[in-house]
Amino acid sequence: MMEVGIMVKSNIKNLTYEELERLLVDKGFPRYRANQIFKWIYKDVEEFEDMNNLPKDIINYLNDNFYIGIARVIDKQQSKDGTIKYLLGLEDNNAVECVLMKYKHGYSICISSQVGCRMNCSFCASTEGGLVRNLRSGEMIEEIMAVERESGIKISNIVIMGIGEPFDNYDEVMKFLRTINHRDGINIGMRHITISTSGLVPAIYKFADENLQCNLAISLHSAKDEIRNKLMPINRKYNIAELMKACDYYIEKTNRRITFEYALIDGINDSKEDAKALSRLLKGKLCHINLIPINPVKGNEYKRSELNSIKEFMKIIKDNGIPVTLRRELGTDIEGACGQLRKSYLNDSVN
């Protein structure tokens, strides 16, 4: 028998500014109150009573219908290079990881967009056990706020490259982008945000039409369908030719450069012929290639390419006039590097 009279409250951080404004106006409150509430939320107050310029009737309405979601820092590990990996507890007994990295230009955070992942890329720890659920926009925002709160530093750059496939959680990620970018919120510029996708072609077209100024990265890892099919099962649904058509559309629509991520795996995708195939595929495109020596992941036998192979690979790409860099390694010793993040479940060992 269904219980009557139990009101389910929701996390107010899941609302965009526009949604909050519409909601308050619909309830008969003045429009400007939305701006006051929004500013308080992202000043990181913990209770609605702390919003001291709001009248009692609004405070009561907020308390009756919402709460201010705050993630718990369950654990953190610091690398010898200064990178910090955080384990954040979610309300449903799940947890996700995010990583704080220091660069010359400031602090960047790599956040998760899902609990688990269904893409099943063979080199990635995040996909183990499949997808549990999507993160809400407020939970993604709280990854940033929780780390800033705990560390006392200001984050200036965001990469959505942690656990999950961002475009498999498209609507919530778009809400996250608009909230995090809002001038009265955390106010991080779109140009300081990067989204990485494994190649969900329909979402790339859709994202191009959003005409946002944030950066797009494509996890490519091979220019050959037969290799990419094994590394990334999504390629069996959207092959490289289809992916490139979507990328061309994105570049034409936005005039923005795409970064192609390429994990170098010894004996799999790091030969001279692989480099030539990659050069043929991307030559003439508005793009940049980011080479990533594969990071060790428990459960697979992939090994990173030898240094000589990496140098030869880079030289071939450079000789074809394509901008290329070798990603700086951060956090490998704490399993906080690319491909190493895992979903977790809260239990007695982490509570």
C-alpha positions as CSV (number, residue, x, y, z in Angstrom):
1,M,0.0,0.0,0.0
2,M,1.4,3.4,-1.0
3,E,2.1,5.8,1.9
4,V,0.4,9.2,1.7
5,G,1.8,12.5,2.6
6,I,5.5,11.9,2.1
7,M,7.0,14.7,0.2
8,V,10.2,14.0,-1.8
9,K,12.6,16.9,-1.8
10,S,15.0,17.5,-4.7
11,N,18.5,18.9,-5.0
12,I,18.2,22.6,-5.8
13,K,21.6,22.4,-7.6
14,N,19.9,20.4,-10.3
15,L,18.0,23.5,-11.5
16,T,19.5,25.9,-14.0
17,Y,19.0,29.6,-13.4
18,E,16.2,29.7,-15.9
19,E,14.4,26.7,-14.3
20,L,14.7,28.3,-10.8
21,E,13.4,31.6,-12.1
22,R,10.4,30.0,-13.8
23,L,9.6,27.9,-10.8
24,L,9.5,30.9,-8.4
25,V,7.5,33.0,-10.7
26,D,5.0,30.2,-11.2
27,K,4.7,30.0,-7.4
28,G,3.9,33.7,-7.2
29,F,7.3,34.9,-5.9
30,P,9.1,37.9,-7.4
31,R,11.5,37.1,-10.3
32,Y,14.5,38.8,-8.7
33,R,14.4,36.3,-5.8
34,A,15.8,33.6,-8.2
35,N,19.0,35.7,-8.6
36,Q,19.4,36.0,-4.9
37,I,18.9,32.3,-4.3
38,F,21.2,31.3,-7.2
39,K,24.0,33.5,-5.9
40,W,23.7,32.1,-2.4
41,I,23.8,28.5,-3.7
42,Y,27.1,29.1,-5.4
43,K,28.5,31.0,-2.5
44,D,28.3,27.5,-1.0
45,V,25.8,28.0,1.8
46,E,24.6,24.7,3.4
47,E,21.2,25.8,4.6
48,F,18.4,27.9,3.2
49,E,18.3,29.8,6.5
50,D,21.8,31.1,5.6
51,M,20.3,33.1,2.8
52,N,19.7,36.1,5.0
53,N,18.2,38.5,2.4
54,L,15.2,36.2,1.8
55,P,11.8,36.5,3.5
56,K,10.5,33.7,5.7
57,D,7.8,32.5,3.2
58,I,10.5,31.8,0.5
59,I,12.7,30.1,3.1
60,N,9.8,27.9,4.1
61,Y,9.0,27.1,0.5
62,L,12.6,26.1,-0.3
63,N,12.8,24.0,2.9
64,D,9.6,22.2,2.0
65,N,10.6,21.3,-1.5
66,F,14.4,21.3,-1.8
67,Y,17.7,20.6,-0.2
68,I,21.2,21.9,-1.0
69,G,23.1,18.8,-2.2
70,I,26.6,18.5,-0.8
71,A,29.0,15.6,-1.7
72,R,31.1,14.0,0.9
73,V,34.8,13.6,0.4
74,I,35.2,9.9,1.4
75,D,38.8,9.6,0.5
76,K,41.6,11.4,-1.3
77,Q,45.0,10.2,-2.6
78,Q,47.9,12.6,-3.6
79,S,50.4,11.7,-6.3
80,K,54.1,12.4,-6.1
81,D,53.4,15.0,-8.9
82,G,50.8,16.8,-6.7
83,T,47.8,15.5,-8.5
84,I,44.9,14.6,-6.1
85,K,42.3,12.0,-6.7
86,Y,39.0,12.4,-4.7
87,L,36.4,9.8,-4.0
88,L,33.1,11.5,-3.5
89,G,30.1,9.9,-1.9
90,L,26.7,10.2,-3.6
91,E,23.3,10.0,-1.9
92,D,22.4,6.6,-3.2
93,N,25.4,4.7,-1.8
94,N,27.4,5.1,-5.0
95,A,30.6,7.1,-5.3
96,V,32.6,8.6,-8.2
97,E,36.1,9.8,-8.6
98,C,37.4,13.1,-9.9
99,V,41.0,14.4,-10.2
100,L,42.5,17.8,-9.4
101,M,45.6,18.7,-11.4
102,K,47.9,21.7,-11.2
103,Y,49.3,23.4,-14.3
104,K,51.2,26.6,-14.9
105,H,47.9,28.3,-16.0
106,G,46.1,27.2,-12.8
107,Y,44.1,24.2,-11.5
108,S,42.1,21.9,-13.7
109,I,39.6,19.2,-12.6
110,C,38.7,16.1,-14.4
111,I,35.1,15.2,-13.5
112,S,32.8,12.2,-14.0
113,S,29.5,12.4,-15.8
114,Q,28.1,8.9,-14.9
115,V,28.3,6.2,-12.3
116,G,30.0,3.6,-14.5
117,C,29.9,3.5,-18.2
118,R,28.4,1.4,-21.0
119,M,30.9,2.1,-23.7
120,N,33.0,-0.9,-22.8
121,C,36.3,0.4,-24.1
122,S,38.8,-2.4,-23.6
123,F,41.6,-0.2,-22.1
124,C,39.5,1.8,-19.6
125,A,38.8,0.9,-16.0
126,S,35.7,3.1,-15.8
127,T,33.6,0.7,-17.8
128,E,34.0,-2.2,-15.5
129,G,30.6,-3.4,-14.3
130,G,28.8,-1.3,-16.9
131,L,26.6,1.7,-16.3
132,V,24.8,2.2,-13.0
133,R,23.2,5.6,-13.7
134,N,23.7,9.1,-15.0
135,L,24.8,11.8,-12.7
136,R,22.5,14.8,-12.4
137,S,23.8,18.3,-13.3
138,G,23.9,19.2,-9.6
139,E,26.1,16.2,-8.8
140,M,28.6,17.2,-11.5
141,I,28.6,20.7,-10.1
142,E,29.2,19.4,-6.6
143,E,32.3,17.5,-7.8
144,I,33.9,21.0,-8.4
145,M,32.4,22.6,-5.3
146,A,33.4,19.7,-3.0
147,V,37.0,19.8,-4.3
148,E,37.2,23.6,-4.0
149,R,35.7,23.4,-0.5
150,E,38.1,20.7,0.7
151,S,41.3,22.1,-1.0
152,G,40.7,25.8,-0.6
153,I,41.8,26.5,-4.2
154,K,39.9,28.0,-7.1
155,I,39.5,25.8,-10.1
156,S,39.8,27.5,-13.5
157,N,39.5,24.6,-16.0
158,I,37.2,21.6,-16.3
159,V,37.6,18.5,-18.4
160,I,34.6,16.1,-18.5
161,M,36.8,13.0,-19.1
162,G,36.3,11.0,-15.9
163,I,34.0,8.1,-15.3
164,G,31.3,7.8,-18.0
165,E,30.5,9.0,-21.5
166,P,29.3,12.6,-21.3
167,F,27.2,12.4,-24.5
168,D,25.4,9.4,-23.1
169,N,24.1,11.8,-20.4
170,Y,23.6,14.6,-22.9
171,D,20.8,16.7,-21.3
172,E,22.3,16.8,-17.8
173,V,25.7,17.6,-19.2
174,M,24.2,20.6,-21.1
175,K,22.5,21.8,-17.9
176,F,25.8,21.5,-16.1
177,L,27.6,23.5,-18.7
178,R,25.0,26.4,-18.6
179,T,25.0,26.5,-14.8
180,I,28.7,26.3,-14.3
181,N,29.2,29.1,-16.9
182,H,26.5,31.4,-15.5
183,R,27.9,34.7,-14.3
184,D,26.1,34.4,-10.9
185,G,27.2,30.8,-10.4
186,I,30.7,29.4,-10.5
187,N,31.3,31.4,-13.6
188,I,33.9,29.3,-15.5
189,G,34.1,30.3,-19.1
190,M,33.1,27.9,-21.8
191,R,36.5,28.1,-23.4
192,H,37.9,26.6,-20.2
193,I,35.8,23.5,-20.4
194,T,36.5,20.4,-22.5
195,I,34.1,17.5,-23.2
196,S,35.5,14.2,-24.3
197,T,33.4,11.6,-26.2
198,S,34.1,8.2,-27.5
199,G,32.2,9.0,-30.7
200,L,28.4,9.1,-30.2
201,V,27.8,10.5,-33.7
202,P,24.2,11.8,-33.3
203,A,25.3,13.7,-30.1
204,I,28.2,15.4,-31.9
205,Y,25.8,16.8,-34.5
206,K,23.5,18.0,-31.7
207,F,26.4,19.5,-29.8
208,A,27.6,21.4,-32.9
209,D,24.2,23.0,-33.2
210,E,24.3,24.1,-29.5
211,N,27.1,26.5,-30.8
212,L,28.8,26.6,-27.4
213,Q,32.3,27.8,-27.0
214,C,33.6,24.9,-25.0
215,N,36.1,22.4,-26.4
216,L,35.5,19.0,-27.9
217,A,37.8,16.1,-27.6
218,I,37.3,12.8,-29.5
219,S,38.7,9.5,-28.2
220,L,40.0,8.1,-31.4
221,H,42.8,5.6,-30.6
222,S,43.0,4.2,-34.2
223,A,42.4,5.3,-37.7
224,K,41.6,1.7,-38.7
225,D,38.1,0.3,-38.2
226,E,39.3,-3.2,-37.5
227,I,41.5,-2.0,-34.6
228,R,39.1,0.6,-33.3
229,N,36.3,-2.0,-33.3
230,K,38.3,-4.1,-30.8
231,L,39.4,-1.1,-28.6
232,M,36.1,0.7,-28.7
233,P,32.9,-1.2,-29.4
234,I,31.0,2.1,-30.2
235,N,32.9,2.0,-33.5
236,R,30.8,-1.0,-34.6
237,K,27.8,1.3,-34.4
238,Y,29.4,4.5,-35.7
239,N,32.5,3.7,-37.7
240,I,35.4,6.0,-38.4
241,A,33.9,7.4,-41.7
242,E,30.7,8.3,-39.9
243,L,32.6,9.8,-37.0
244,M,34.7,12.0,-39.4
245,K,31.6,13.3,-41.1
246,A,30.2,14.4,-37.7
247,C,33.6,16.0,-36.9
248,D,33.6,17.9,-40.2
249,Y,30.1,19.2,-39.5
250,Y,31.2,20.3,-36.0
251,I,34.2,22.1,-37.4
252,E,32.2,23.8,-40.2
253,K,29.4,24.8,-37.8
254,T,31.6,26.1,-35.0
255,N,34.9,26.9,-36.5
256,R,36.5,25.3,-33.4
257,R,39.4,22.9,-33.4
258,I,38.8,19.3,-32.3
259,T,41.4,17.5,-30.1
260,F,41.8,13.8,-31.1
261,E,42.9,11.7,-28.2
262,Y,45.1,8.7,-29.1
263,A,46.3,6.2,-26.5
264,L,49.5,4.6,-27.7
265,I,49.4,0.8,-27.0
266,D,52.5,-1.3,-27.7
267,G,52.0,-3.6,-30.7
268,I,48.3,-2.6,-31.2
269,N,48.1,0.9,-32.7
270,D,51.6,2.4,-32.5
271,S,53.3,1.3,-35.8
272,K,54.6,3.6,-38.5
273,E,51.6,2.5,-40.7
274,D,49.2,3.4,-37.9
275,A,50.8,6.9,-37.7
276,K,50.5,7.3,-41.5
277,A,46.9,6.1,-41.4
278,L,46.1,8.6,-38.7
279,S,47.8,11.4,-40.7
280,R,45.8,10.6,-43.8
281,L,42.6,10.6,-41.8
282,L,43.2,14.0,-40.1
283,K,45.4,15.9,-42.5
284,G,43.7,19.2,-43.5
285,K,41.3,19.2,-40.6
286,L,41.1,21.9,-37.9
287,C,42.4,19.6,-35.2
288,H,45.1,18.7,-32.8
289,I,46.3,15.2,-31.8
290,N,47.0,14.4,-28.2
291,L,49.1,11.3,-27.8
292,I,48.7,9.4,-24.5
293,P,51.0,6.5,-23.6
294,I,48.4,4.0,-22.3
295,N,48.1,3.9,-18.6
296,P,48.2,0.6,-16.7
297,V,44.8,-0.8,-15.8
298,K,44.2,-3.9,-13.6
299,G,42.5,-6.6,-15.7
300,N,44.0,-5.9,-19.1
301,E,47.4,-6.7,-20.6
302,Y,47.9,-3.6,-22.7
303,K,51.4,-2.0,-22.4
304,R,52.5,1.5,-23.3
305,S,54.5,2.0,-26.4
306,E,58.3,2.2,-26.2
307,L,59.8,5.6,-26.2
308,N,61.4,5.2,-29.7
309,S,58.0,4.1,-31.1
310,I,56.4,7.2,-29.6
311,K,59.0,9.5,-31.1
312,E,58.7,7.9,-34.5
313,F,54.9,8.1,-34.3
314,M,55.0,11.8,-33.4
315,K,57.5,12.6,-36.2
316,I,55.3,11.1,-38.9
317,I,52.4,13.2,-37.7
318,K,54.5,16.4,-37.5
319,D,55.9,15.8,-41.0
320,N,52.3,15.7,-42.2
321,G,51.7,19.2,-40.8
322,I,49.3,18.1,-38.0
323,P,49.7,19.7,-34.6
324,V,50.5,17.0,-32.1
325,T,51.6,16.9,-28.4
326,L,52.5,14.2,-25.9
327,R,50.3,14.4,-22.9
328,R,52.0,15.1,-19.6
329,E,51.6,12.2,-17.2
330,L,49.8,13.1,-14.0
331,G,48.5,10.9,-11.3
332,T,49.5,7.5,-12.7
333,D,50.8,6.3,-9.3
334,I,47.4,6.8,-7.7
335,E,45.4,5.5,-10.6
336,G,44.2,8.9,-11.3
337,A,45.4,9.2,-14.9
338,C,43.5,8.8,-18.2
339,G,41.5,5.6,-18.3
340,Q,42.2,4.6,-14.7
341,L,39.2,6.1,-12.8
342,R,36.6,3.6,-11.5
343,K,33.2,3.8,-10.0
344,S,32.9,2.8,-6.4
345,Y,30.3,1.7,-3.9
346,L,30.2,3.1,-0.4
347,N,30.6,0.3,2.1
348,D,32.1,-0.2,5.6
349,S,35.6,0.2,4.2
350,V,35.0,3.7,2.9
351,N,32.4,5.1,5.3
